[in-house]
Amino acid sequence: MKKHNSTAATQLTKKRSGKHTTDTTSSPGVPTDCIAIIVGHTDRVCECSFSNDRRLLATASMDNTVRLWDVDSHQCIATLKNHTSWVYGCKFSPDGTLVASASRDDTVRLWDVKSHRCIATLNGHTDVARGCAFSSDGAVLASASHDETVRLWNTKTFMNVVILQGHSNCVTGCDILRDGILASTSWDKTVRLWDMGTQQCITVLNGHTDRCNKCCFTADGTLLASTSGDKTVRLWDMRTRQSIATLKDTRSYTEQCSFSSDGALIAAACTDECVARVWDVKTLRYISALYHDEWVNACSFSSNGMVATGDDNGSVHLWQ
C-alpha cells in the first residue's frame, strides 16, 4: 500500500485539468485530494464498489480476481480467486454480507464477505457477464451480458428466475431502483428501463450516439446517469423519462459512473484521459478532476463522500 501526498495530488489535479479547472476549495464535499493509493491487482481495475456502511471496498480486475479492502486502513483483507477470466463487475449486497462478481468466463459468482468463500456460481449466460446489481432488499441479483440479455437471479436459491430480452447488442451494465425498475445499457446505443414485476421493457431511452457502457440511479430514484463511447454522460429524469442534460466536458469515452449519496454530484471514469471527472448535478458544472497516470475505468462514491477510482495499472486511488 502506498501513501499519496494530498497536497501534491491537489496541485496535480488543478494543473492537469487545464482550461476546465474549477477551484473547488470553497465547495465542501467535493473530492479533490488523493489520500491513498492502494495496490495489489496486477491488471486493469474494471469496477469499484463500496459497501453501504462505507467500511469495505470491492474491486474487480482483469487479473481474474475481486479484492476486498478495508477503507480505513487501506489494506487488502481478501482476494477472491475462483473466476477463470477477467472480472468486469462487482457489487455489495445492501446488507453487506455478499459480493457479486461478473466475469468474462460467462459466470456470475456470489461471495460470502465474512468467510471470503464463493457460495454460488450462477451459470446461464452464453457470453461475457459484464455487470451486476442487487435489488434494494438483496433478494434479486441482476446480471448484464454480451449475450444481449439481463438475467435476474434469486439470491437464496441461486436460480435464474427471469431473462430480459430486447437489446440488439451486448448488454454492459445495469442498476435497480427500489420500486422494481431496472435500467440496462447496451452497445446498441440505448438504455432500457424494465419493470421487474411484469418483466417487460417499459421505455427505451435514445440519445447516445455510440455504445452505452454503464448506468446508475440516484439514491432517491429521481435521476439515472448513463455513460457512453460518444464521450458524454447523460442524465435522465425518471419522472418524464427524458434526457435532461448531456455532460460533455471530456474528450474520452466514459465508463463506470456514480452519484454521491445525496445526488448532488456525479462522477464518471473518463478512460484514456486518465481521469475521473466530477460534476455538480444541479448546475451541471464540471467541478473536479481526479487524475491517474494510467487510463481510469472505475469510479465509485461511498456513502460519506469518498471516491474510489481504479486504473489500467491495477491501482486504486481514494479521494476526499
N, C-alpha and C positions, 0 to 999 in steps of 0.2 A: 504494500500500500504506500502510495506516495502522497505527501502533503503538498499543497499548492499555495503559493503566496497570493493572498486575496487581493492585496493592493496591486501587484503586478498583473493579476488577472483582470482587474477593473481597467487598468491602463491599456492592456491588450485589447479588451473588448471595445473601448472607445476609439482606439487607433484603427483597428481593422474594419470597423463598421462604416468607415468612410463618410460619404456625404449624407448617409441616412442616420448618422449618430444623433441620438436624443439623450440629453442629460437626465438620468433617472435618479440622481442623488436626492431630489426632493420628493420622490414618489415612493412612499413606504409600501413594502410588499412586492416590489418589482425585483426579480432576481438579477443581480449584476456581478456578484462576487463568487468566484470559484473557491470553495472551502476545502475541497479534497479531490484528488484523482485516485480512483481505486482500480487496481489492475489484477488480472487473474485469467481472463479469457485470452485465448491465443488466436482469435479471428474476430471478424466483424460482430459487433453487438447490434442486433436487429430490432430489439424492443426492450423497453424498461417498464416496470410496473411496481408501484408502491402498494403495500398493504394499507387497508383503511385506517389503521392506527398509526401509520407512517413509520413504524419501527423497523420494518423489513423492506428490502428492495429485491425484486426478482429481475434477472436479465437473461435474455435469450440470445444465443450466439451461433454463428456458423462453425464454431468448434464442436458442434453437436451436443452442447450442454446448456443447462439452465443453472445459473448460480443464484444463491440466496445470500444477501448481505445484511449485516447489522448496520442500520443507518447511522447510529450514534458513534459506534467505534470504527466504522468503515471497514470492518473485517468480513471476509467471506466465511459463512457458517456452514455452507453445504454446496457441493457440486453434484447436480443431478445428471446422471450419465447414460441412461438407457436408450436414448434415441440413436439411430444409426446414420443420420444425416443432419444437415443444418437445421437449427431450431429458429423459426421465424417469429413466433409469438409466445407470450407468456402473460398470464393474468392470475391475480389472487382472487379467491372466493370472497364474498362480502365479510364473512366471519373470520377470514384469515387462516383457516385451517387447511385449505387446499391451494395448490398452484396447478393451473392447467398450462400445457405447452403444445404448440402446433409445429409440425416439422415437415421438412422435405421428404421424409421417409413415408409420407402419406398418413401418418397416425397422429392422434391427439392423445396425450397422456395426462393422467391425474396423479399428483404427488401429495403425500401427507407432509405438511410443513414441519410438524414436530419430529417425526421419525425419519424424514427425508427419503422415504420409500415410495416407489412407484406403486400405486394401489390399483391402477387400471390402465390398460392400453385400449383406446377406442378405435376400432377398425371399421372402415366403411368407405371412406374417401378413396377414390381411384386415382388421385393425383395429389400433388403437394398440398398439405394443410398449411395455410398462410397466416391465419389469425384466429383468435378465440375471445369469448366474452361470457361472463356469468350473468344470469338474471339477478335481480336485486335480492331475492330470497335464497339464492345459491342453489335452487332446485334444478335449474336447467343450465347447461353449458352449450353455447353456440360455437360452431367452428366454420371458418370460411376456407374454401379450397379452389385450387386451379381446375378442379373437375366441374366448375361453374355452378356449384351448389353451396348452400349453407345447411349444415346438419345441426339438429337440436338433440341433445343427449340428456337423459335423466342421470343426475349425479349420485343417486342412491343405488340404482340398478345397473348403471353404466350402459343402458340400452339406448340405441338410436331411435327416437320416437317420431321425428319429423324430418323430411328432406324438403327444403325450399328451393324451387327451381324457377328460373325466369331470366337470369343473366345469360348473356350470349358470349361471355369470355370469362377468363379466370376471375374468381372472387378472392379479394385480397385482404379484406378487413371487415369487422363487424362490431357493433355495440348494441346494448339493450337498454331501453327505458324501463322505468318502474311499472308503467301501465301495460307492459307486454308488447311494446312496439320495438322491432328490431331494425337497425339500419345496416346495409351492406354496401361495400364499394367493390367496383369491378373494373377490369381493363376494357370493358365495353363502354367506358366513359360515363357511366351512370352511377348514381346512388339510389338504392331501392329501399323503401320502407315496407315492412311486413307486419301484419297482425299475427302474433304468435298463437292466438286463440283460434282464429279461423284458418291460419296457415296460408293466407292469401297476401299477395303483393297489393298494397293499398295506394302507393304512389311511386312514380319513377321521377327522380329529381335530375333534370337535364341542365347543363350549363358548362360543365367542364369540357374542354376541347382535346383532352388527351386522357390516358388511362387514369382511373381513380385508384388511390393507394390505401388510405386509411380513413377512419372516421371516429368521432367521439361526440357524446352528448354532454351538455352541462348537467350538473347535479340536479337542477330543478326541471330539467327536460324541456326547457323553452327553446334551446338552440342546439343545432347539430353543426359540427365542422367536418369538412372533408378535404383531403389533400390529393394532389394530382401531379402527373407528368407535365401538365400545362404550366407549371411553376407558380401556382396560386394556392391559396387556402380559401375555400368558400364557406360562408356562414349561412345557414338556412333557418328560417323561422318555423318552428314546429307547429305553430297555430295555423299559419297560412300555407305552410309547406312550399314557401317560395325562397329563392336566394335573396338575401338582404345585403350582402357585402361580398366583394372579392378582394382579398388581400394580396397585393402584387409586389410587395417590397423585396422580393427575392428573385434571383436570376438562376435559380436551381429548381429541379423538381422537388416536391415536398413529400415527406414520409410520415412517420408517427406524429400525431398531434395530441394535445392535452389541454383541457381547461383547468384553471385554478378552481379551488373548491367553491368559491363564491361566484364563479362565472365571469369575473371581471377581466381576466387575462386569458389569452390563448397563446400557446407555444407550439411551434412546429419545427421538425428537423428539416433543414434545407441542405441536402446531401453534399453535392460537390462544391458548395460554398464553404464547407467545413464549419457550419454554424447552425445553432437553433435560434430562431427569431421569436420574439415575444411582442404581441400586440395588445393594446387596450381595446377591449370589446366594445365599449360604449362609444369611444371617439374614433375607433378604427385606426388609431395612430400606431405606427411601429415604434416601440419604446426601448427595446433592449436586444443585444446580440450576444449570444453565448458561444464563443469560438473554441474550436479544437484545432489541432494540427492535421487532422485527417477528416475524411468525409463523415458527417454526422447523420445517422439513420434513425436513432431512437431519442425520444424526448417524453418526459412524463412529470407532471406536477404531483406533489404529495399533498395531504390534507392541510399541512401547515405552511404551504407556500414554497417549499424547497423544490428544485427541479433537478432531475437526473437526466443526463444526456450520454449517449453511447456512440462510439465511432468505429471506423473500419479497422483500427489497430487493436481493438479489443478493450480499450479503456473506457471507464465510466467517470464522468465528472459530476460532482454535486455542487449546486449553486444556491445561494441565498441572496 
